[in-house]
Amino acid sequence: MVSFSVGEEVLYKDERYVISTASPRPPYQYRLLATTPEGAKVQWALASELTKMERYTRPRDDTRSIKSSAGQRRH
């Protein structure tokens, strides 16, 4: 069984999140946080639904939605 730690970056439904809380008892659920153009995104997921990051060894374009909002900054 794969284990995860608070502060670890993970993939959930092909999006990058950071684990903010882990439940201490089964079923092990994790509270996930991500940044979106609309603000913070919070999800709860089971360990079986998460994928470990590949330690940044393979390029991944998972910031498309954030990049698209960067051009809309106020001056």
C-alpha positions in Angstrom: 0.0 0.0 0.0 1.3 3.4 -0.9 1.5 6.0 1.8 1.4 9.8 1.6 2.5 12.6 3.8 1.1 16.0 4.7 2.8 18.6 2.4 3.4 16.0 -0.4 2.4 16.9 -4.0 0.2 14.3 -5.6 -2.0 13.9 -8.6 -5.7 13.5 -8.3 -7.8 13.2 -11.5 -4.8 14.4 -13.5 -4.4 17.6 -11.4 -1.7 18.5 -9.0 -2.6 19.0 -5.4 -0.8 19.3 -2.0 -1.9 17.1 0.9 -3.0 19.3 3.8 -4.5 16.8 6.2 -4.5 13.0 6.5 -7.1 11.0 8.4 -5.4 8.9 11.1 -7.7 5.8 10.7 -9.1 3.8 7.8 -10.4 4.6 5.3 -7.4 6.8 4.9 -8.6 10.0 3.4 -6.6 13.0 2.4 -7.6 16.7 2.2 -6.1 18.1 -1.0 -5.5 21.7 -1.9 -4.8 23.3 -5.3 -4.6 26.8 -6.7 -7.0 27.7 -9.6 -7.7 31.0 -11.3 -10.9 31.2 -9.2 -9.0 30.6 -5.9 -8.3 27.6 -3.7 -9.7 24.2 -4.6 -10.3 21.7 -1.9 -11.0 17.9 -2.4 -11.1 14.8 -0.3 -9.7 11.6 -1.7 -8.8 8.1 -0.7 -5.3 6.9 -0.9 -6.2 4.6 -3.8 -7.3 7.6 -5.9 -4.0 9.4 -5.6 -0.8 9.1 -7.6 2.6 10.0 -6.4 4.5 12.7 -8.3 7.3 11.4 -10.5 9.8 13.6 -8.7 9.8 16.1 -11.6 11.6 13.7 -13.9 9.0 13.9 -16.6 7.6 17.2 -18.0 3.9 17.7 -17.3 1.8 20.7 -18.5 -0.7 20.8 -15.6 -0.8 24.5 -15.1 -2.7 25.4 -18.3 -5.6 27.0 -16.4 -3.3 29.1 -14.2 -1.2 30.3 -17.2 -4.3 31.4 -19.1 -5.4 33.7 -16.2 -1.9 35.3 -16.0 -2.6 37.4 -19.1 -5.7 38.8 -17.4 -3.9 40.7 -14.7 -5.0 44.2 -13.8 -2.5 46.9 -14.5 
